[in-house]
Amino acid sequence: MESTVLQFYDQLAGEYHLMFADWTEEVTRQGETLARIIQSHLGQANLGTPMPSVLDCACGIGTQAIGLAKQGYRVHATDLSPGAVARARQEASAFGVNLTFDVVDFRALANKVSDTFDIVLCGDNSLSHLQEDDELYLAACQMRARLKPGGLLLASIRDYDRLLNPTDAGTADPGLPGQRGTQMQQKPRGTMPQVFDDKDGRRIVFQIWDWAGDGRSYAIHQYFVHETQAGIQTTHHVSRFRALQRHELSAILTRAGFADIQWQLPAQSGFYQPLVSARNL
Ligand SMILES: C[S@@+](CC[C@H](N)C(=O)[O-])C[C@H]1O[C@@H](n2cnc3c(N)ncnc32)[C@H](O)[C@@H]1O
């Protein structure tokens, strides 16, 4: 059964790292990549002491928030899911980095976040959970309101432009780091299984996507299959994404008052998803 977004990520909080070959390495890698990207936008001159402040408003278990804290950024990390935030707190302490955390819906950041930041980050396709333009507009306005004048928004979404408008049959969606989507006729039906050799047996991770009749959204079924000596154990979680295209998000950011909106594809940015940058000028 399809869960609410909050239920989905609360259920996933203990398993989210299993989507990666080695989540700990991923935290470091993504932190380094994002730090390079931020530097390219803000310039070296703005990276003195104190380091820029970051609000990661969809921090989840902390992949980017902890990674950026490791790079010296001052990070406040928030998320809709109390389970994800609780796990992120534990992980931050395991990494030995200092971050502050809170549970907040990014459509209502002002309810709990009063500071303004040099950077607001919303990574990993989080915005695509919002199905309607008005909700996206609300979220974009809330993110802009938490930026200092001149501040930088960074948000990443899955490459729906490529998924919905494939130009060549062999082109696959990079999905999560390490995952590639299958190109099947009109709409992809999921991601290719990733097989990891854990100490206690194989771990197989994949998604199945059920598209809505209007083609605008899909239910995502996230599967984790563990082969252990005790047998095969499967967990399965269901949520929904809108297939949000870049021009749609750009229009919403413009409407919310952002300026200098630019997209970078993974080949340009080094980040694993298309990444939009926008300024609060
Ligand atoms: C794909 S996960 C990415 C998590 C995180 N970036 C990480 O790598 O650990 C998407 C995150 O967006 C959060 N999210 C979705 N809708 C949200 C909302 N309206 N407000 C705040 N967070 C939201 C989810 O709870 C989830 O943790």
PDBQT file of the ligand as one rigid body, heavy atoms in Angstrom, charges set to zero:
ROOT
HETATM    1  C1  LIG A 301      15.550  10.692  -1.223  1.00  0.00    +0.000 C 
HETATM    2  S1  LIG A 301      15.493  11.241   0.434  1.00  0.00    +0.000 S 
HETATM    3  C2  LIG A 301      16.999  12.108   0.563  1.00  0.00    +0.000 C 
HETATM    4  C3  LIG A 301      17.493  12.267   1.935  1.00  0.00    +0.000 C 
HETATM    5  C4  LIG A 301      18.819  12.946   2.170  1.00  0.00    +0.000 C 
HETATM    6  N1  LIG A 301      19.156  13.962   1.228  1.00  0.00    +0.000 N 
HETATM    7  C5  LIG A 301      19.918  11.930   2.327  1.00  0.00    +0.000 C 
HETATM    8  O1  LIG A 301      20.656  11.730   1.395  1.00  0.00    +0.000 OA
HETATM    9  O2  LIG A 301      20.037  11.312   3.360  1.00  0.00    +0.000 OA
HETATM   10  C6  LIG A 301      14.287  12.532   0.354  1.00  0.00    +0.000 C 
HETATM   11  C7  LIG A 301      14.077  13.242   1.678  1.00  0.00    +0.000 C 
HETATM   12  O3  LIG A 301      13.171  14.313   1.493  1.00  0.00    +0.000 OA
HETATM   13  C8  LIG A 301      12.378  14.420   2.632  1.00  0.00    +0.000 C 
HETATM   14  N2  LIG A 301      11.148  15.149   2.329  1.00  0.00    +0.000 N 
HETATM   15  C9  LIG A 301      10.187  14.824   1.431  1.00  0.00    +0.000 A 
HETATM   16  N3  LIG A 301       9.198  15.728   1.463  1.00  0.00    +0.000 NA
HETATM   17  C10 LIG A 301       9.567  16.657   2.397  1.00  0.00    +0.000 A 
HETATM   18  C11 LIG A 301       8.969  17.843   2.887  1.00  0.00    +0.000 A 
HETATM   19  N4  LIG A 301       7.771  18.255   2.439  1.00  0.00    +0.000 N 
HETATM   20  N5  LIG A 301       9.628  18.561   3.815  1.00  0.00    +0.000 NA
HETATM   21  C12 LIG A 301      10.845  18.155   4.285  1.00  0.00    +0.000 A 
HETATM   22  N6  LIG A 301      11.446  17.021   3.872  1.00  0.00    +0.000 NA
HETATM   23  C13 LIG A 301      10.824  16.294   2.932  1.00  0.00    +0.000 A 
HETATM   24  C14 LIG A 301      12.107  12.976   3.033  1.00  0.00    +0.000 C 
HETATM   25  O4  LIG A 301      11.664  12.825   4.353  1.00  0.00    +0.000 OA
HETATM   26  C15 LIG A 301      13.459  12.326   2.741  1.00  0.00    +0.000 C 
HETATM   27  O5  LIG A 301      14.268  12.270   3.877  1.00  0.00    +0.000 OA
ENDROOT
TORSDOF 0
